Each structure stands twice: as C-alpha cells, then as structure tokens.
Amino acid sequence: MPPLRQRAQALLDEGKSVPEVSREIGVAGDTLRKVIGAGRLHAFRRQWER
C-alpha cells in the first residue's frame, strides 16, 4: 500500500472523519470518498447521538 494511503487508513482507524483526513493528508474529500467507495480504504460510519 502506498505511504499516503497507509497514512489515510491510519487516520481513519483512529476515528477521524473523511474531511479531517482529507485536510491532514492534502487530498480532496471527494477523492478520499471515491477511494473508500472502491474498497481501497475502509472507514467506519459514525453513529449520531440523539
């Protein structure tokens, strides 16, 4: 796995959101969502508290 993708996955594993990760690694949020949608990265969906 390329280093940038490894860093993104590590941040997602820490529970950071897609916008937070995209800002930190310098990639557009839409690009990051496409990579997640293609199955190259895995993100957890946050549960909204009510």
N, CA, C and O atoms as CSV, one atom per row, in Angstrom:
chain,resi,resn,atom,element,x,y,z
A,1,MET,N,N,0.854,-1.167,0.000
A,1,MET,CA,C,0.000,0.000,0.000
A,1,MET,C,C,0.910,1.244,0.000
A,1,MET,O,O,1.866,1.314,0.773
A,2,PRO,N,N,0.613,2.208,-0.858
A,2,PRO,CA,C,1.420,3.437,-0.893
A,2,PRO,C,C,1.371,4.185,0.444
A,2,PRO,O,O,0.377,4.104,1.166
A,3,PRO,N,N,2.453,4.916,0.773
A,3,PRO,CA,C,2.530,5.604,2.078
A,3,PRO,C,C,1.368,6.560,2.347
A,3,PRO,O,O,0.885,6.630,3.477
A,4,LEU,N,N,0.914,7.290,1.344
A,4,LEU,CA,C,-0.196,8.225,1.556
A,4,LEU,C,C,-1.471,7.474,1.929
A,4,LEU,O,O,-2.224,7.909,2.800
A,5,ARG,N,N,-1.704,6.353,1.269
A,5,ARG,CA,C,-2.899,5.559,1.572
A,5,ARG,C,C,-2.772,4.935,2.960
A,5,ARG,O,O,-3.763,4.826,3.682
A,6,GLN,N,N,-1.557,4.522,3.339
A,6,GLN,CA,C,-1.346,3.974,4.678
A,6,GLN,C,C,-1.653,5.029,5.741
A,6,GLN,O,O,-2.292,4.740,6.753
A,7,ARG,N,N,-1.189,6.256,5.497
A,7,ARG,CA,C,-1.438,7.346,6.446
A,7,ARG,C,C,-2.932,7.636,6.552
A,7,ARG,O,O,-3.459,7.825,7.648
A,8,ALA,N,N,-3.608,7.669,5.407
A,8,ALA,CA,C,-5.052,7.917,5.414
A,8,ALA,C,C,-5.774,6.820,6.185
A,8,ALA,O,O,-6.671,7.113,6.976
A,9,GLN,N,N,-5.399,5.561,5.967
A,9,GLN,CA,C,-6.057,4.455,6.664
A,9,GLN,C,C,-5.802,4.534,8.161
A,9,GLN,O,O,-6.702,4.263,8.955
A,10,ALA,N,N,-4.591,4.900,8.556
A,10,ALA,CA,C,-4.269,5.017,9.983
A,10,ALA,C,C,-5.139,6.092,10.631
A,10,ALA,O,O,-5.633,5.902,11.743
A,11,LEU,N,N,-5.327,7.213,9.947
A,11,LEU,CA,C,-6.167,8.281,10.489
A,11,LEU,C,C,-7.625,7.853,10.570
A,11,LEU,O,O,-8.309,8.155,11.548
A,12,LEU,N,N,-8.100,7.160,9.556
A,12,LEU,CA,C,-9.478,6.658,9.588
A,12,LEU,C,C,-9.656,5.649,10.719
A,12,LEU,O,O,-10.692,5.631,11.383
A,13,ASP,N,N,-8.646,4.815,10.935
A,13,ASP,CA,C,-8.703,3.828,12.019
A,13,ASP,C,C,-8.743,4.502,13.390
A,13,ASP,O,O,-9.291,3.947,14.343
A,14,GLU,N,N,-8.163,5.699,13.488
A,14,GLU,CA,C,-8.204,6.454,14.745
A,14,GLU,C,C,-9.574,7.069,14.989
A,14,GLU,O,O,-9.835,7.608,16.065
A,15,GLY,N,N,-10.449,6.989,13.993
A,15,GLY,CA,C,-11.789,7.525,14.149
A,15,GLY,C,C,-11.976,8.911,13.566
A,15,GLY,O,O,-13.012,9.539,13.783
A,16,LYS,N,N,-10.987,9.397,12.827
A,16,LYS,CA,C,-11.118,10.718,12.208
A,16,LYS,C,C,-12.102,10.646,11.047
A,16,LYS,O,O,-12.257,9.604,10.411
A,17,SER,N,N,-12.760,11.764,10.785
A,17,SER,CA,C,-13.741,11.821,9.708
A,17,SER,C,C,-13.034,11.997,8.360
A,17,SER,O,O,-11.850,12.331,8.305
A,18,VAL,N,N,-13.776,11.768,7.286
A,18,VAL,CA,C,-13.227,11.940,5.943
A,18,VAL,C,C,-12.737,13.375,5.738
A,18,VAL,O,O,-11.635,13.553,5.220
A,19,PRO,N,N,-13.498,14.409,6.117
A,19,PRO,CA,C,-12.981,15.775,5.950
A,19,PRO,C,C,-11.705,16.042,6.751
A,19,PRO,O,O,-10.803,16.731,6.275
A,20,GLU,N,N,-11.633,15.499,7.962
A,20,GLU,CA,C,-10.424,15.686,8.777
A,20,GLU,C,C,-9.218,15.028,8.114
A,20,GLU,O,O,-8.142,15.621,8.036
A,21,VAL,N,N,-9.405,13.804,7.640
A,21,VAL,CA,C,-8.311,13.078,6.995
A,21,VAL,C,C,-7.893,13.782,5.713
A,21,VAL,O,O,-6.701,13.932,5.448
A,22,SER,N,N,-8.860,14.212,4.920
A,22,SER,CA,C,-8.521,14.859,3.652
A,22,SER,C,C,-7.726,16.143,3.884
A,22,SER,O,O,-6.788,16.424,3.138
A,23,ARG,N,N,-8.083,16.921,4.898
A,23,ARG,CA,C,-7.318,18.137,5.206
A,23,ARG,C,C,-5.903,17.788,5.641
A,23,ARG,O,O,-4.942,18.437,5.228
A,24,GLU,N,N,-5.778,16.762,6.476
A,24,GLU,CA,C,-4.473,16.419,7.034
A,24,GLU,C,C,-3.507,15.870,5.975
A,24,GLU,O,O,-2.311,16.159,6.018
A,25,ILE,N,N,-4.023,15.079,5.026
A,25,ILE,CA,C,-3.119,14.494,4.029
A,25,ILE,C,C,-3.074,15.294,2.733
A,25,ILE,O,O,-2.268,14.991,1.854
A,26,GLY,N,N,-3.927,16.312,2.598
A,26,GLY,CA,C,-3.880,17.165,1.427
A,26,GLY,C,C,-4.532,16.594,0.185
A,26,GLY,O,O,-4.080,16.835,-0.934
A,27,VAL,N,N,-5.600,15.835,0.388
A,27,VAL,CA,C,-6.344,15.233,-0.725
A,27,VAL,C,C,-7.791,15.712,-0.619
A,27,VAL,O,O,-8.318,15.868,0.482
A,28,ALA,N,N,-8.422,15.941,-1.751
A,28,ALA,CA,C,-9.821,16.382,-1.743
A,28,ALA,C,C,-10.714,15.327,-1.090
A,28,ALA,O,O,-10.496,14.128,-1.261
A,29,GLY,N,N,-11.711,15.778,-0.348
A,29,GLY,CA,C,-12.631,14.860,0.316
A,29,GLY,C,C,-13.343,13.938,-0.651
A,29,GLY,O,O,-13.550,12.762,-0.352
A,30,ASP,N,N,-13.725,14.464,-1.821
A,30,ASP,CA,C,-14.390,13.625,-2.829
A,30,ASP,C,C,-13.476,12.496,-3.298
A,30,ASP,O,O,-13.928,11.369,-3.500
A,31,THR,N,N,-12.197,12.800,-3.472
A,31,THR,CA,C,-11.232,11.782,-3.888
A,31,THR,C,C,-11.122,10.698,-2.830
A,31,THR,O,O,-11.104,9.509,-3.147
A,32,LEU,N,N,-11.050,11.109,-1.586
A,32,LEU,CA,C,-10.945,10.147,-0.487
A,32,LEU,C,C,-12.209,9.277,-0.414
A,32,LEU,O,O,-12.120,8.071,-0.185
A,33,ARG,N,N,-13.375,9.886,-0.608
A,33,ARG,CA,C,-14.624,9.109,-0.602
A,33,ARG,C,C,-14.660,8.099,-1.752
A,33,ARG,O,O,-15.170,6.991,-1.584
A,34,LYS,N,N,-14.127,8.468,-2.910
A,34,LYS,CA,C,-14.084,7.537,-4.051
A,34,LYS,C,C,-13.184,6.344,-3.749
A,34,LYS,O,O,-13.514,5.211,-4.099
A,35,VAL,N,N,-12.051,6.596,-3.101
A,35,VAL,CA,C,-11.131,5.516,-2.739
A,35,VAL,C,C,-11.797,4.582,-1.720
A,35,VAL,O,O,-11.654,3.362,-1.803
A,36,ILE,N,N,-12.517,5.160,-0.768
A,36,ILE,CA,C,-13.248,4.350,0.216
A,36,ILE,C,C,-14.343,3.551,-0.487
A,36,ILE,O,O,-14.520,2.364,-0.214
A,37,GLY,N,N,-15.075,4.199,-1.387
A,37,GLY,CA,C,-16.148,3.523,-2.119
A,37,GLY,C,C,-15.641,2.387,-2.999
A,37,GLY,O,O,-16.342,1.398,-3.214
A,38,ALA,N,N,-14.414,2.534,-3.507
A,38,ALA,CA,C,-13.822,1.493,-4.350
A,38,ALA,C,C,-13.262,0.343,-3.514
A,38,ALA,O,O,-12.835,-0.674,-4.061
A,39,GLY,N,N,-13.265,0.503,-2.195
A,39,GLY,CA,C,-12.801,-0.569,-1.318
A,39,GLY,C,C,-11.308,-0.564,-1.061
A,39,GLY,O,O,-10.781,-1.514,-0.483
A,40,ARG,N,N,-10.609,0.493,-1.479
A,40,ARG,CA,C,-9.165,0.556,-1.246
A,40,ARG,C,C,-8.823,1.061,0.143
A,40,ARG,O,O,-7.718,0.839,0.637
A,41,LEU,N,N,-9.785,1.751,0.782
A,41,LEU,CA,C,-9.665,2.164,2.178
A,41,LEU,C,C,-10.964,1.802,2.880
A,41,LEU,O,O,-12.010,1.660,2.246
A,42,HIS,N,N,-10.884,1.655,4.200
A,42,HIS,CA,C,-12.070,1.300,4.978
A,42,HIS,C,C,-12.302,2.363,6.032
A,42,HIS,O,O,-11.398,2.716,6.789
A,43,ALA,N,N,-13.522,2.866,6.072
A,43,ALA,CA,C,-13.888,3.876,7.063
A,43,ALA,C,C,-15.086,3.377,7.852
A,43,ALA,O,O,-15.949,2.672,7.330
A,44,PHE,N,N,-15.118,3.755,9.110
A,44,PHE,CA,C,-16.240,3.396,9.957
A,44,PHE,C,C,-17.263,4.520,9.902
A,44,PHE,O,O,-16.904,5.698,9.920
A,45,ARG,N,N,-18.503,4.163,9.837
A,45,ARG,CA,C,-19.558,5.182,9.858
A,45,ARG,C,C,-19.786,5.568,11.311
A,45,ARG,O,O,-19.878,4.718,12.197
A,46,ARG,N,N,-19.875,6.859,11.527
A,46,ARG,CA,C,-20.120,7.355,12.885
A,46,ARG,C,C,-21.592,7.222,13.221
A,46,ARG,O,O,-22.457,7.431,12.370
A,47,GLN,N,N,-21.865,6.880,14.449
A,47,GLN,CA,C,-23.233,6.821,14.949
A,47,GLN,C,C,-23.562,8.180,15.549
A,47,GLN,O,O,-22.837,8.686,16.405
A,48,TRP,N,N,-24.645,8.755,15.097
A,48,TRP,CA,C,-25.068,10.046,15.623
A,48,TRP,C,C,-25.788,9.831,16.941
A,48,TRP,O,O,-26.657,8.967,17.056
A,49,GLU,N,N,-25.419,10.623,17.925
A,49,GLU,CA,C,-26.066,10.552,19.233
A,49,GLU,C,C,-27.289,11.450,19.216
A,49,GLU,O,O,-27.261,12.550,18.664
A,50,ARG,N,N,-28.348,10.973,19.818
A,50,ARG,CA,C,-29.588,11.767,19.874
A,50,ARG,C,C,-29.962,12.039,21.294
A,50,ARG,O,O,-30.974,12.691,21.551
